[in-house]
Amino acid sequence: MKAALLGEGGTVLHEARRATPRERGPRAALSAVLGFADGLRAAGRERFGGEPAAAGVAVPGLVDEAGGTVRFSANLGWRDVPLRRLLADRLDGLPVGLGHDVRSGGLAEARQGAGAGVDRFLFVALGTGVSGAIGIEGRVEGGAHGGAGEIGHLVVRPGGEQCGCGQRGCLETLASAAAVGRAWSAACGDPAADAADAARAVAAGDPRAVAVWQRAVDALADGLIVTVTLLDPATVIVGGGLAEAGDTLLTPLRKALADRVTFQRLPTVVPAALGDLAGCLGAGILAWDSRRPGPGPQTGGRPATAPPTSPRTTEVVTHEG
């Protein structure tokens, strides 16, 4: 779990992190999130002498932002958890914004990062899994049922490795940081090796690492070309742990996409600008927006680009799976 107290304009005033006790079950995970938020409020009182203005929380899974409910989160074992209400109750009635972790990161990139000023973009997060956010005119599209942007579950290798979603050959099984780490660990014989080690080995010219890396890049390009064909984004923003490899990832990815386009317009491919804090900043935007009447940033029109003036802080807790 990552958390922050944010001031006006998204200024980070305080950060904290804790492990998510998933091994103790869904109730323990929920209790940990609520307790973390309460502790963050206490830290705000101590440091800044007042109550926070609002709270925001972003979680992985299928999220009903309008209804305030986490419909399903495989990482947390949650089904139909009314998280917005539970968090508001724990925080004595503070306004609460709820969002999906990657869509919240995409929202932050839209307002403050690599998507600022871009009318149509696709934000892709390559971490433990693979997910995406569809940016449209300063907002992020959640879909009819809270499932828009789940690019990680496009089947790019039919009959391939089993995915946690139940399908085989999903993009997530090939191009996530976790998948690259597993593949490189098997190739080099080091059980502790991860995706960052693979990237370093690629940069050093290790042919085994190059083969592992190219397999992931090809799968990612195959998934992205589908979204480019359907969505026609001006920009593809690549974030998450695997994106920390920089040009080691982006240079071959740009080439692989260029090799695949026929009639499609090739989007610009850029790194995410906000890095590890994107989810927290996005949850902060959700918190600020929860204080205003009208449609929220996931489903409404273009929102304001800065939070309302307030001497108080916005409290944020994000969980990124």
N, C-alpha and C positions, 0 to 999 in steps of 0.2 A: 504494500500500500504506500502510495506517495501522497503527501499532503502539503498544503501551503496556506499561509495567510497572505492575501493579496490586497493591495491598496488600489487607489484610483489608477486607471490606465493599465492595470495588470502588473503593477510593481510588486515584486516578491519581497515580502517583509519578514517571512519566517518559513522555513521548510522542515519537514520531518518525514521519516520513513519507518515502517514497521513491517515485519513479516506477516503474511496472511495465514492464519492457522487453519488452512484448508484440510489438513490431515485430521482435524478434530471434528469435521463435519460442517454442514451448512449453517446450523444455528451458531456455532462458535465463530464462523466467519462473519455472520451478521452482527453478532455482539461486538466483535473486534472493530468493525467499521463504525458502528454507533459510538463505541467508547473512544475511538480515535478522534472522531469529530468533537465529542465533548471535551476531550483533552486539548484539542486545538483551540476551542473557544476559551478554555481556561488560560491557555498561553497568551491569547489575545488580550484578555482582561489584564493579565499581569504585566504585559509589555506595553500596552497602549491605553490602559485605563478605561476601557469601555467594551460594550457588546459589539459583535460583528453585525454587519448590515444584512447579510444573507449567507446561505450555504449552498454549495454545489457539489454534486457527486457524480462520478462517471464510472461505469462498470462494464465489463465484457458481457456479451450475450445478446439476446433479443430484448430490447428495452422499449417500453411504451412511454415515451417522454410526456405525451399529453396526459395520460392516465397516472403517471407517477409510479409505474410498476415495472419491476424486472420480470419479464415473462419467463425467461429461461437463461441460465448461465451455467454452462457445463463446468467451467473452471471453479465455480463456487458451490455447485450443487443446489442452486436456487431455482425454484419454480413459483411464479406468481407472488413475488415478494413486494408488498406495497412500500417500497423503500422511501419514497418521498414523504409519505405520512409518518412512517416510523422515525425518520430523521428529524422531521419537524417537531414531533412529540418529544424526542430526546433533547432538542434544542429550544424547548419552551416556545414553540410557535414561530420560529424564524422562517422567512420565506426560503424555500428550497428548490433548486433546479436540479433535474435529473437527466443524465444523458448516457449514451454509449461511449465507451472509452475512445475508440478510434474516431468516431464521428466528432467527439468533443475535441480531439487533437486536430482534426481537419477544420473544425470551426475556429480554433485558435490560429491555425495557419491562414485561414481566410481573412481573419480580422487583423492579425499582427505579424504574419509570417510570409512564407513564399507564395501564398495565394492572394495576398492583399492586392486589390486592383485587377484580379483575373476573374472574368465573369464565369468561366467554366473550367473546373479543374477536377482531377481525380487525385486524392491523397491515398497513398498506399503505405501501410505500416508492415514492415517485415521484422517480426519479433518472435516470440514463442509460437505464434501463429501468423497468419496473413489476413489482413482485413483492409477495408478501404472506406473512403468517405467521398461522396459526390458533392462537390461545391458548385453552387449555382447562385451567382449574384450576391455574394456575401453571406449566404446561408448554406446549410448542409441538409441534403435530402435524406429523410429517414425512411421513406417508403410507406406503403399502406399499412404494414404490420411491424414496422421497426427493424426490417431486415435488409434495407438497401445498403449496397456497398460490400457485401460479403464475397469479395473476389477470391478469397482463399479457398472457397468451396466450389469454384469452377473446376470441373474435371478436365485436366489437360493431358492425362496419361490413362486412358480407359483400362481398367483391369489392373492398375498399379497398386501401390502400397495402400493398406487400409488407413482411412482417416477416422478421426474421432467422431466425425459427423455421421459415419455409417457408409459413406461412399468409398470408392477406391480411385486412386490417382488424382486426388485434389491437389491444387496448386500448393496448398499449405504443407503437404507431405514432401514437397520438393524444394520450395524456395523460401521457406521461413528460416530464420536464424537457427532455430532448433534443428530443423531438418539438415541444413548444411553442416552444423556441428556434428550431428550423428553420422553423416556420410563421411566427413573428414576423419572422425575418430576411427571408423571402421577401416578407412583407406590407409591411415598412417599407423594404426595399431596402438594408439594412445587413448585409453578410455576417458582421460580427462580433457582431451582436445575439444575445442569449441569453434564456432564460426569465426571468431576473431583470429584464432590460430590459423584457420584455413586461409583467411584473407592475407595474413602475413606470409604464408607459404606460397600463395599465388604471386605476391609481389616479389618473392625470392626466386620464382621460376620453377618451383617444384611441379613436375608434370602430373603427379597424382592429384595435387591440389587444383591445378588448372582444369583437369578433367571433372572433378567434383564441382568446381565453381561454374564451369560452362554448362553443366547439366542443370544447375539451378537457374542460371541466367536464361537458358533456352526455355525452360518451363515458365519462368516469369514473363518472358516476352510473348509466349503463346497465350498466357492468360490476359496480358495487357492488350494484345491486339483485338481480342474479343471486346473488351470494354471500350477501346478506341473506336471500333466499328459501331458499337451501340450508342455511345455517349458523345463522341466527337469532342473530347476535352481539348482546350487550348494548351493545357499544361498538365503533366503528370508529376506530382510531388512525391518523392520517395523518402520515407522515414523509417524509424524503428532501428533495432540493433544492427541489422545487416547493412543498413545504409551508412553506418559509421565507417565502412570501408572506403567511402568516397568514390574517387574515380576508378578504383579497382572494380567497383560494381557498376558505376554509371556509364563508363566508357563502353564496355562490351554490351551493356543493356541498350544503349542508344543505337549501336550498330545492329543488334539483333532485331530491334523494332523496325529500323530502316529497311532491313532485309525482308520484312514480312508485309509491309504496306504495299498495296496495289493502288486502289482508288482513294484510300483514306488519306486525310491530311495528317502528317506526322506531328504529334504534339511535342512541345518542348519538355525535356525531362530534366528536372532540377532536384537538388537535395532539399529536404525539409529544413526550415530555418530555426525552429524552436527546440529541436532535440528532445531531451528527456523530460522537459517540463511542459510539453505541448498539452498533455492530458490535464494537468493541473490548471493551466491557463484557460483551457477550454471549459473546464468545470467552473472556473471563476466567471467566465462570460455567462454561462448558464445561470449562475447565482445572481449576477447583476441583473440579467434580463428577467429573472423570476420576480423582481420587484416592480416591474412595469406591467400594466394591463395590455391585453392584446395577444396575438400569436407569438410564440417563442421562436428562437433562431432556427430550430430544426425545420419548422413547417411554415413560418410566416415569410413576409417579404424582407427586403434588405433592412437589417437592423442598424441601430446607431453604431458607430465605429468605436465609441468610447463609453465607459460606464458613467452613470449619473454622478454628479459631484456629491461627495459625501466625506465627512471626516473619519468615517468608520471604515473598518476593514471588511472584506468579504472572506468568509471561511470556506475552504475547499478541501474535500477529501476525494481522492481518486483511487480506484483500484484498477490496475492494468494487468490483464492476464496474459 
